Amino acid sequence: MTANEALDAYLRSLNPKERAAKSRDIRSLCQKSRSVLYDWRKGRSQIEVVWRDKITEAVGENIFENITN
C-alpha cells in the first residue's frame, strides 16, 4: 500500500461529517488546498515524509505504518 492509498482508505472509512472535519484538519495543518488533498488521495502527487508526519498529527493516529514507499 502506498501513502496515497493509506490516506484515501482512511478518509473513505469515515462517515461524511467526520471525513469533512478530518480533511479540513489536514488541509489546515499542512496549509494545503483542497485540490492538493484530492491529488494526494488519487495518487496524482506523492505525499512527502514531512507531510506524512503532519497528516499523522492531524488525524491522531499513524495511518502510514504499513506503506511500501
N, C-alpha and C positions, 0 to 999 in steps of 0.2 A: 504494500500500500504506500502511496506517495503522500507527502504532506498535504497536497491539494485534495486528494481523496479523503484523507482523515478529517480535514476541515469541513468538507462538503457533507460527509457522513454524519459528523457531529451535529451540524446545523440542521440537516434533514431529520435527525432523530428528535428534535424539539417540536413542541406544538407551535403554531404560528405566532402566538403572542410572545413566547419565550425566544423564538428564533429572531424576531424583530428586535427584542431587547438585547440579546447577545450580539447580534450583528452590529447594532448601534454601539455597544460597548467596545467591540473590536475596532470598529472604524474610528471611534473617538480616541482610544488609547494609542492606536497606530497612526493616527492622523492621516487616514486614507479615505478616498471617496468610495461611494457605492460601487462604481464601475471597477475599481481595483479589487474590492472584496469579491465581486462577481467573477472577475478574471481569475482570481485565486481559486475560487470554488470550482470553476470549469477547467482549470489546468492551463489556461492561456498564458499565465506567467507564474514562475516558481516563487514559492514562499521562502525567502531567505531566513537563515537561522535566527538573526536578530528579531525578525517579525514573529517567528515561532514562539520565542520567549514572551513577547508582548501578548500574543494571542492566548498563550497558556495563562498568563496573568489575568487577562480579561475574562476568560471562561472559568477560571478557578480549578482547572484540572489539566493534566498533561495528556492531550489528545494525540500527541506526536510520538509516543513512546514506541510504537510498533511500525515505524516507517522504514522504507528501504532506501530513501535518497537523502 
